[in-house]
Amino acid sequence: VLPGARQPPLRLKRAQTAAGACPRFSSRSSPFSTPPADVAAIRSIEETFRTAWLKNDETTIMSLFSADASMYPGGGKPLKGIDALQKYWFGPSEVVTTIDRFDVNIDEIEGTSTFATVTGSDVIHWSNEKKDGSDRKQFVSKGHFVALYTKKNSRWRIYKRFAAAKTEEITNGVKK
């Protein structure tokens, strides 16, 4: 077709567009069949991730990631490698951050016996204050995440984590 020439409309046969006609894209079935034991192991890691944040347990949080892990925080620059994640979350700071509440809803876990994706949403209530206890601020973040997991040597680890959230400051129990 020459530039500027009118192209005929693309037409698909009805059978090509019917829901479920292509099992790869059907919403009724997944092309993957993650073994139930692996789904349970990944759910356990997500729960460990959540509870470790509530305890401010740096060692446990960092142990859940592969050495070559990356994180893509919404609106921020990608963090590549376990050292970048550690510095981002636990590096020296004049501010102390406390996770007060962390609710997670896993929508889906699917993959193979060595690679899996987790999609879900979360609500995180957290606060910041200076090390001397002054200037306390409270926040709530509501968002969605996608985590990619890899399994090496019979152990699942978070390989990449993408997050998008809306954060609002709370004053006297009321969002600003």
N, C-alpha and C positions, 0 to 999 in steps of 0.2 A: 504494500500500500504506500503510495506516495505521500510525502508530508502535506498535510492540509486536506487530503482526500478523506471523504466520509467512509468510515469503516462500518461494515454490517454489524448489527447487534449480535452479541454472543448468545446463542440459544442452547439450552441444555434440555435433554429429554426429561420428561416428568420423572421417570424412574431415577435419574441421576440426582434429583433434588429432594426426593422424599426422605423424611426423617428415618434414619436407621438404614438407608440404602448402602451406605458405606460404613462398615463396622468400625473403621479406624476413627471416624468422627462422630459416631453415634453417642448421644447422651445416655443411652440405656445400658451401654456396656463399655468397659475400658479395654484398650488393646493390651493392657498390662495385667499380669496376675501376680501381684506381690504375695509371697507366701505369708500366711497368717502369723507365723512366728516373727517374721521380719516387721510386719505392721505393728505387732505388739511391742517389739524392741524399739521401734521409732517413736511410738506413742510414749513409751517410758522415757526416752531421751528428751522429748518435748516437755514432759512433766518435770524431769530433773532440771532442765533449763529454767523453767518457771520457778520452781521452789528454790533453786540456787540463787536466783536474783533476789528473792524475798529474804534470803539469809545473807546476801552480799558475799557469797562464796566464790571468790575469784578463781580459785584452783579448780573447783568443779565446773564452773562455766567454761573456762578455757579448755578443759579436758574433753569437752564435747565436740570440739572443732578439729578438723584435719590441719596439719601443719601448713598446707597451701590454701587454707580457707580464705574466702573473700566475703565481705559484707557490703551491701549497697543500701545505706540508710537513705530514706526519702529526703531529697533535697540536698544531700551531702555528697562529698566525693567518695568514690569506692575505696574501701579499705582492703588491701591485699596482703595476705600473710598473717599468721597467728600473732606476730609481734605488733603489727598495725592494729589489730583488734584489741590486744591487751592494752596498748597505749591509749587508744580511743576510750575504752571503758574504765581502765584502772590506772592510767598514768597520773603523775603528780598534778595536784590541783589545790587551789585555795578553797574550793567548794566541796562539800560532802553531799553526795546524792544518795537518797534512801528510797528504795522501792517499797511502797506501803501496801500495794495490792496489785496483783498481776493475774488477770483472767484471760484464759486462752480457749478459743473454740477451733478445733481442727475440723475443717470441712472435708478434706480428702487426703488420703495417702495412697499413692500408686507408684508403681515402678516394676523393677525386676528384682532378682535376688541379690544384685550388687549396686543398683542405682535406684533412688526413689525421690519423689517430690512430695512435699507436704504443703498444702494451702490452708490458710485459716485467717482468723481475725483475733485481735487482742485488745484489751483495755488495761492500761497501766496507770495507776495512781502513784505519783512519786513527788519527792520534795528535794529541794536544794537549800543548803544553808552554809554560811561561812564556818570555818573550823572552830571559831570561837562561839558558835551557836547563834550568831546574829543573822539578820536578814533572811529569815526563812520564807521560802516561796513554795507553794504547792501547785501541782500540775496534773492534768489527766490527758493521756494520749489514747486515741482510738484509731485503730488502723487494721491493715491487712498485711500478711506476709506470705512469702513463698520460700521454702527451705529446700535445698537440694542436698541429698545425702548420698554418700558413697560407702560401700562396705569393702574393707580390706582386712585380711587376716581375721575373718569372722567377726569384725567389729564395725558397727555403723558409726559414722562421724558426719557432722555438718560440714559440707563442702562450700556451699554458697547460701547466703541468706539475704533476701530482698525484703525491704520493709517500706511501707508508706503509711504515714499516720498524720492525723490532725491533732496538734497539741494546744491545749488551752490552759491558761493560768487560772487558779481558783483562789478567791479572796473571801474569807469568812464563809466558806462552804458554797460560794456562788461563783460560777464561771464568769470570767471577765469578757 
